[in-house]
Each structure stands twice: as structure tokens, then as C-alpha cells.
């Protein structure tokens, strides 16, 4: 379940703006979702290989070029599906919590 939620969170972050891996990790950290690079990098690679993400290289003023990720059309479709699933899960949990 956590893996699916992490994928949803990452796609949501990238949907807001093209993102560099460090930016994604920082946003997750600010949301109290402590995730290490060793978890995020393979997930980003899998999403890219599955056609969900695309990337572009941008020169960095400090160090090597950076890879910025964006959603593909398939990525937008997947994010929409995940948003619907999340909404359904929230509704189910809210029903369970009602007295």
C-alpha cells in the first residue's frame, strides 16, 4: 500500500512542476514522508521505463547536469486513475470511522 501511495505522491509532485530528484525528496520530507534516495531513484526509473515519466537534462550552476522529470500523457492518465482510487479509499475509510 505504501508503495502505491508513494507513487501517487511522486506523480502529484511532478504534475505541479517539472522536478529534480532532490526537490521530490525535499517535498516528501516536508510532508513527513521520509523516503531515501535508494527508494525514489528506482521508482523514477521504473516510471520512466514504463512511459509514465519523461525527463530533460538541465545544466546546474553547482555540479553535474540535473535530470528534471515531467509526466507524459500516460502519466497524466495514471495520475487521474490514482486520484480516483485515493478518493474511493478515503470515502471507505470515512465510512468505517463513522459511529
WOJO-V612760 format. One line per field, one symbol per residue. psi: psi as a letter, one per 20 degrees, with the letter a starting at -180 (. if undefined). A space follows every 10 residues. Layout:
psi->???
This chain:
psi->ghghgggggg hgghhhqpqq ghhggggggh jknoqrhihg ghgggghghj jhqrrqqpqp inbrqqopqr qrghghgggg ghgggggggg ggghhhiq.
